[in-house]
């Protein structure tokens, strides 16, 4: 087995452990890895994404702590996914892990990112959407409450001049409108 295939296998192991929420396994794999290596950093970012999607704040903590020297908790990246009520696939870019946590309903990961890694609840993506915009768009009431608790602003406007309450109303998310209390 050559070095490149060993790196790929280690990446698969890291992703798999993050996907299952195996904190000790993630910790062991990272201890054996050279986190200054760009390939390892990309593997860590993929593992972070799946840990957030599966709501494993312990794994998020380990990955962000280990990746602190290259800013894993605040690194910006692109992803392709569907918006609610849209027929086309949209590509979103220049967003941080906190945006992904808001879109997937991971309030515990938001808490971890904000409290432990000082990620801003008002971070903006390339369309000037804050995490609260994402949570309102995807109707995650617990995330909306968590973001409001860490001082996210309901007055933040995106490039289209829409605030989070505008999005909640646009998508007819009445529970979100009520949680925003505007």
DAPE-V695009 format. One line per field, one symbol per residue. phi: phi as a letter, one per 40 degrees, with the letter a starting at -180 (. if undefined). psi: psi as a letter, one per 20 degrees, with the letter a starting at -180 (. if undefined). A space follows every 10 residues. Layout:
phi->???
psi->???
This chain:
phi->.ccccccccc cccccccccc gcdcccdccc ccbccccccc ccccccccdc ccdcfbcccd dccccccccb gdcbcbabab acccgbcccb bbbfbbdccc cccbgccccc dcccccbfcc cbdbcccgcc dcccccccgb cccdcccccb gcccccbccc gccdcdcccd cfccccdccc fb
psi->prhhhggggh gggggghhhi knghgggghh hiqniiphgg hhhhgghggh hghjlnhggg ggghghjhij khhjqqrqqp rqqqjqhrpq pqrkrrhhgg hhhikmhhhg ggggghjkpp ijqqaijjpr hhgghhhjln hhgggghhhk kqpiipqahj jprghggggg jlnhhggghh l.
